[in-house]
Amino acid sequence: MFFVIVITFVMVQRIVELIVAKRNERWARQNGAIEYGANHYKYIVSLHTLFFISLIIEYTLHPTLINGWYFFFTLFILAQGLRIWSLFSLGKYWNTKILIIPHSAKVSKGPYRFMKHPNYIVVAIELFTLPMIFGAYVTAILFSLLNFILIYFVRIPNEEVALQSLQVSSRQK
């Protein structure tokens, strides 16, 4: 039952985030947003979808709650705090896509004062801790690795190019 509650919570959270992202995307595009890295977005969506499928299948095959599960659950909950802080700090600028509104300022409040990509840290923590709580070791390792490759070698470089465009446009003022 704990598994169903936790997975339902996370899936509902993702759906709400997608609704918010779509609303923010409409606002951003109305304000002249330029999208960067659109070609890799489908891979991020696929990774997250397959993560849930893998986690559910692995748990169904071996339903367990590991000894020390509360350690991973605590990390997961702490990551949710960082997620909320990150999203609220970005406000309307938060999105699941890389959308840059020309001549806008780079957000540097909240966790962005301390780190460049806090939400990617949150996702990495989630993709590892959530399966670990339930002994889904294959899912934890496989999707942590796939996420690292996709985020570190594809997503963040695209986002850095997008953020550079903000610095260029602010210097041109």
PEMO-V93397 format. One record per backbone hydrogen bond with DSSP energy under -1.0 kcal/mol. NH is the residue of the N-H (numbers start at 0). CO is the residue of the C=O. If there is no record, write none. Layout:
[[NH | CO] [NH | CO]]
This chain:
[[4 | 0] [5 | 1] [6 | 2] [7 | 3] [8 | 4] [9 | 5] [10 | 6] [11 | 7] [12 | 8] [13 | 9] [14 | 10] [15 | 11] [16 | 12] [17 | 13] [18 | 14] [19 | 15] [20 | 16] [21 | 17] [22 | 18] [23 | 19] [24 | 20] [25 | 21] [26 | 22] [27 | 23] [28 | 24] [29 | 25] [30 | 26] [31 | 28] [32 | 27] [33 | 99] [35 | 97] [39 | 36] [43 | 39] [44 | 40] [45 | 41] [46 | 42] [47 | 43] [48 | 44] [49 | 45] [50 | 46] [51 | 47] [52 | 48] [53 | 49] [54 | 50] [55 | 51] [56 | 52] [57 | 53] [58 | 54] [59 | 55] [60 | 56] [61 | 57] [65 | 132] [68 | 65] [70 | 67] [72 | 68] [73 | 69] [74 | 70] [75 | 71] [76 | 72] [77 | 73] [78 | 74] [79 | 75] [80 | 76] [81 | 77] [82 | 78] [83 | 79] [84 | 80] [85 | 81] [86 | 82] [87 | 83] [88 | 84] [89 | 85] [90 | 86] [92 | 89] [93 | 90] [98 | 96] [99 | 33] [103 | 100] [111 | 108] [112 | 109] [113 | 110] [114 | 110] [120 | 116] [121 | 117] [122 | 118] [123 | 119] [124 | 120] [125 | 121] [126 | 122] [127 | 123] [128 | 124] [129 | 125] [131 | 127] [132 | 128] [134 | 131] [135 | 130] [136 | 134] [139 | 135] [140 | 136] [141 | 137] [142 | 138] [143 | 139] [144 | 140] [145 | 141] [146 | 142] [147 | 143] [148 | 144] [149 | 145] [150 | 146] [151 | 147] [152 | 148] [153 | 149] [154 | 149] [155 | 150] [157 | 153] [158 | 154] [159 | 155] [160 | 156] [161 | 157] [162 | 158] [163 | 159] [164 | 160] [166 | 162] [167 | 163] [168 | 164] [169 | 165] [170 | 166] [171 | 167]]
